[in-house]
Amino acid sequence: MAKVLVLKVTMINDKVSYSTAILNKFIEVYKNKYKNDEIIELDLTNEPMAQKALTRDNMGNFWNKDDSEKYIDQLKSVDKLILASPMVNFNIPAILKNYIDHVFLADKLFSYKYSKKGDAIGLLDKLKVQIITTQGAPVGWYPFSSHTEYLRGLWEFAGAKINRPIVISGTKVEPYSKMDINDFVKSELDNIMESLKEF
Ligand SMILES: Cc1cc2nc3c(=O)[nH]c(=O)nc-3n(C[C@H](O)[C@H](O)[C@H](O)COP(=O)(O)O)c2cc1C
């Protein structure tokens, strides 16, 4: 039995959120495939830690037990992570960055200690990550930005294995923008199942 952490990030209402619709469908088909797995859901909108950005004023106490250690322990206790994130201003939303800033600590998620070449060694080497990303613009409109590749690189840096990402680009333009959310999910079912195969 595997333990799975689901990280929900979006600022968009559930009824009209593309990333939530994909995330929910992915969890549904995942549960069908792995009936005994334990799923833990973490919605960053509801986590006080994710509302706190690192500043000069809080640096001394930023990585405390409640805001940091608790989430690091949680991350280390799971076998899989399913992370769904939209794009905001060409990047991940600030609440996800705040989460990352609280958990990506040297000697917890990565270490330089045993590195021969001077680069970091990821300590989450048992973790498998499913990335789900959405963005309003179609792929290629703004080549300078990819939150998908940022997330891939980040979790690889921590030693995790990245499954085939589910990338939804162009939610603000047709055909997605004109679709009912249920029809949208149906149209992405093959995409979802393709990633589930290896996860
Ligand atoms: C404040 C804000 C900023 C956004 N910035 C971008 C952006 O830089 N590039 C982009 O392609 N889409 C951008 N979008 C569009 C969202 O990424 C897109 O609508 C996404 O599907 C919303 O999340 P959802 O998938 O949970 O519905 C932005 C949306 C909002 C609300």
Ligand as a Chemical Component Dictionary entry (heavy atoms), coordinates in Angstrom:
data_LIG
# 
_chem_comp.id                   LIG 
_chem_comp.type                 NON-POLYMER 
_chem_comp.pdbx_formal_charge   0 
_chem_comp.three_letter_code    LIG 
# 
loop_
_chem_comp_atom.comp_id 
_chem_comp_atom.atom_id 
_chem_comp_atom.alt_atom_id 
_chem_comp_atom.type_symbol 
_chem_comp_atom.charge 
_chem_comp_atom.model_Cartn_x 
_chem_comp_atom.model_Cartn_y 
_chem_comp_atom.model_Cartn_z 
_chem_comp_atom.pdbx_ordinal 
LIG C1  C1  C 0 -3.717 36.341 -11.594 1  
LIG C2  C2  C 0 -3.578 35.420 -12.771 2  
LIG C3  C3  C 0 -2.401 35.408 -13.499 3  
LIG C4  C4  C 0 -2.254 34.557 -14.590 4  
LIG N1  N1  N 0 -1.077 34.557 -15.283 5  
LIG C5  C5  C 0 -0.942 33.750 -16.374 6  
LIG C6  C6  C 0 0.265  33.739 -17.121 7  
LIG O1  O1  O 0 1.228  34.412 -16.797 8  
LIG N2  N2  N 0 0.331  32.950 -18.213 9  
LIG C7  C7  C 0 -0.709 32.148 -18.609 10 
LIG O2  O2  O 0 -0.590 31.461 -19.605 11 
LIG N3  N3  N 0 -1.865 32.119 -17.889 12 
LIG C8  C8  C 0 -1.999 32.900 -16.798 13 
LIG N4  N4  N 0 -3.172 32.881 -16.073 14 
LIG C9  C9  C 0 -4.235 31.951 -16.478 15 
LIG C10 C10 C 0 -4.289 30.699 -15.630 16 
LIG O3  O3  O 0 -3.039 30.037 -15.582 17 
LIG C11 C11 C 0 -5.331 29.737 -16.171 18 
LIG O4  O4  O 0 -6.545 30.401 -16.320 19 
LIG C12 C12 C 0 -5.495 28.505 -15.308 20 
LIG O5  O5  O 0 -6.208 27.548 -16.048 21 
LIG C13 C13 C 0 -6.240 28.831 -14.023 22 
LIG O6  O6  O 0 -6.208 27.815 -13.060 23 
LIG P1  P1  P 0 -7.107 26.504 -13.146 24 
LIG O7  O7  O 0 -6.428 25.614 -14.123 25 
LIG O8  O8  O 0 -7.113 25.942 -11.760 26 
LIG O9  O9  O 0 -8.480 26.879 -13.632 27 
LIG C14 C14 C 0 -3.333 33.701 -14.956 28 
LIG C15 C15 C 0 -4.516 33.713 -14.215 29 
LIG C16 C16 C 0 -4.642 34.547 -13.127 30 
LIG C17 C17 C 0 -5.915 34.546 -12.326 31 
# 
loop_
_chem_comp_bond.comp_id 
_chem_comp_bond.atom_id_1 
_chem_comp_bond.atom_id_2 
_chem_comp_bond.value_order 
_chem_comp_bond.pdbx_ordinal 
LIG C1  C2  SING 1  
LIG C2  C3  SING 2  
LIG C2  C16 DOUB 3  
LIG C3  C4  DOUB 4  
LIG C4  N1  SING 5  
LIG C4  C14 SING 6  
LIG N1  C5  DOUB 7  
LIG C5  C6  SING 8  
LIG C5  C8  SING 9  
LIG C6  O1  DOUB 10 
LIG C6  N2  SING 11 
LIG N2  C7  SING 12 
LIG C7  O2  DOUB 13 
LIG C7  N3  SING 14 
LIG N3  C8  DOUB 15 
LIG C8  N4  SING 16 
LIG N4  C9  SING 17 
LIG N4  C14 SING 18 
LIG C9  C10 SING 19 
LIG C10 O3  SING 20 
LIG C10 C11 SING 21 
LIG C11 O4  SING 22 
LIG C11 C12 SING 23 
LIG C12 O5  SING 24 
LIG C12 C13 SING 25 
LIG C13 O6  SING 26 
LIG O6  P1  SING 27 
LIG P1  O7  DOUB 28 
LIG P1  O8  SING 29 
LIG P1  O9  SING 30 
LIG C14 C15 DOUB 31 
LIG C15 C16 SING 32 
LIG C16 C17 SING 33 
# 
